[in-house]
Amino acid sequence: MADHKEKHQGTNEEAHEHGPGRYVVIWMALLVFTVTTVVTGHMDLGAANLPLAMAIATIKATLVVLFFMHLWDAEGINRLVFVVALVFVMVLLLGVFGDLLTRMPEALPTGAPAHTLEGGDMPSAHEARPHEPHGE
Amino acid sequence: MSSSDASAHAGGHGSDEHGGNPHLAHHFDSMATQNHASRLGMWLFLGTEVLLFAGLFLGYSVYRHFYHDTFRAASHHLSLTLGTVNTIVLITSSFTVAMALYAVKKGNSKAAAGLLVFTILSAVAFLCIKGVEYHEKFQEGALPGKWFHFHEMQGFPAANMFYTVYFLTTGLHAFHVIVGMAVLIWVLRRTIRGDFDKNYYIPVELGGLYWHLVDLVWIFLFPLLYLI
């Protein structure tokens, strides 16, 4: 009976309690990933640099959220709250970049390189018009 | 079995009944429910924090998209060594605060206090290193907006925007480090006073969650600012 009572009072994270070993492993993994991102950041991987750096940062963040912040064994509603926040971050980024990447060249800010446009092969407004100094 | 269950629940409704946790507010059924509510509230707050920083990350993304070469060149003027050291400091402090919660749950307040002290000292170290970096930027004139007069970046379009984004993101982050430090000092004080044990540790847990968020933001800021 006493056993049952304790089990009932304990919240579910205690049922999944792991020893300090798990924290040490995650900490080591985070340090290894930090070194990895610094080393690969030095290399010239061309277009792969940014996706790689973001992938490593996402893995590190996921480890922190799941194990240091215990979202792995938290109540489901907490997971939902955090994931919804991340979904809205994605909506924000996709909405803004959906706009920026489909703009007419004339809508570029002054001095922005023309290659930043998706339709880079179109005649560039950047070249056509004189450089206006008031941008900065 | 059911009678013991009932008494465990009823314990929450009056402080005079034995077995009731003094930290249980009367409007909650049990400590489990109260912890659940506290945790949910914290995660909601952390969700808004993520969205707050998302706005700055968005600004960063847009300017980096348009002025990629400028951002690349400007990024090389930041100290990668200091940035890397600060990353390691924050990751380690995130680890120690997670261990502090573990120690509190095991009833080892002394170890928890030690780990919290280490975490707070890490926060101080982080701010000192950040201060050295800021000082360097001030000397060079690599400042945001109209105060920008960094000669080495002359000729790059929108060079001041990199430093505007740099100071806004790291500044807001540093502010979070200071707030996190204050929260952890309060948690440390209560830990030393012996307020926490395996039945009551929510302040340690939520203070820790806030500190982990500070770490999370830096995990993304570091490659985006220092490793372009």
Interface residues (C-beta under 8 A of the other chain):
Chain A: M1 A2 H4 K5 H8 Q9 G10 T11 E14 E17 P20 Y23 V24 I26 W27 L30 L31 T34 T37 V38 G41 N49 A53 M54 I56 A57 K60 A61 V64 V65 F67 F68 M69 A74 E75 I77 N78 V81 F82 V84 A85 L86 F88 V89 L92 L93 V96 F97 L100 L108 P109 G111 A112 P113 T116 G135 E136
Chain B: M1 S4 D5 A8 S30 M31 A32 N35 H36 R39 L40 W43 L44 L46 G47 T48 V50 L51 A54 G55 F57 L58 S61 V62 H65 F66 Y67 H68 D69 L80 T84 T87 I88 I91 T92 S94 F95 V97 A98 M99 Y102 K105 P157 A158 A159 N160 M161 G208 L209 H212 D215 L216 I219 F220 F222 P223 L224 Y226 L227 I228
